[in-house]
Amino acid sequence: MSVLHVAAVAVGLAMAGITPTVQIAPGVMMPVVNLGGVATRPSNYSAFLEVGGVGLDTAYTYTTQPAVGKAVKDSKLPRDQIFITTKIPCCPIFTPWSNPQCDGVTPTNATQIIEDNLQQMGLEYVDLILLHWMCDTFENTMLTYQALEAALAAGKTRAIGISNFNASMTKQVLAAAKVKPAVNQCGYSIANHNNASFGFLGRDDATREFCTANGVWYQAYSPLGGLSGIDVLGNPTVKQIASTHNVSTAQIALRWVVQQPALVVTAAENPDYMKEDLDIFGFELTPSEMQQLAAIK
């Protein structure tokens, strides 16, 4: 799908008061803008649903599943109108970083972790399960991914995917998987799209472009620049372009990602900020503006 087509469809849907979505798998429509959060910085999921959002993001390691489940239960929206993404760990983890959530976790109990996720949210199924990161070996990665494939076949999820996989690893998964990953969620934003230090986590244009070329939707977490090391929202170029379009700098940051094209998952507690995050389809950045924003370091 071309950038222009995505933009045109999204603008039309937004004007009609419908949350813009894209098809990530046959019959599975995913919101372009989603709300996530971690235990140390949770979001107000109920408020997001109240202001028009429908995509909620959590993970086994975030411990936010009960809050997400409560938001779904308390919402006036039917379950099939809410899109829920969760992630399960791939253990042993592939980096030297310590992760207590990997204690006692192996590819053989990935299925139980999926069940635990569902129980913590009080749900019979989710819409998307992602493999949160790569395991220590490709063999263990695929063994765990096969648990996602089994969950899909069992109706525990409507789609599956990966997270923090670079282009090379994504290519290997595509070659070995029975079910192609629908989404690859990675850190990506203005000033954080060619980070040499974290390219192995898929935080680069090369991974995004590879995913797009191979029918995998790229989704950006931390799209407002939290991983960039600079104040993206206070950057003079971002502020100038925001003034031109009469929108906030956060809306410019999100629009830049969406126009790649890519999906986004952001975090917020303030309903006003949530409304801004959802209201990014009434304008379009010019090619020149996209280039200016891409050049920020």
Secondary structure as UniProt FT lines:
FT   HELIX           3..15
FT   TURN            16..17
FT   STRAND          21..25
FT   TURN            26..27
FT   STRAND          28..31
FT   STRAND          33..35
FT   TURN            39..40
FT   HELIX           45..50
FT   TURN            51..52
FT   STRAND          55..57
FT   TURN            60..63
FT   HELIX           65..74
FT   HELIX           79..81
FT   STRAND          83..88
FT   HELIX           100..102
FT   TURN            103..104
FT   HELIX           107..109
FT   HELIX           110..121
FT   STRAND          128..131
FT   HELIX           138..153
FT   TURN            154..155
FT   STRAND          160..163
FT   HELIX           167..176
FT   STRAND          183..187
FT   TURN            190..191
FT   HELIX           196..201
FT   HELIX           205..213
FT   TURN            214..215
FT   STRAND          217..221
FT   TURN            223..224
FT   TURN            226..227
FT   HELIX           232..234
FT   HELIX           236..245
FT   HELIX           249..258
FT   TURN            259..261
FT   STRAND          263..266
FT   HELIX           271..278
FT   HELIX           287..294
//
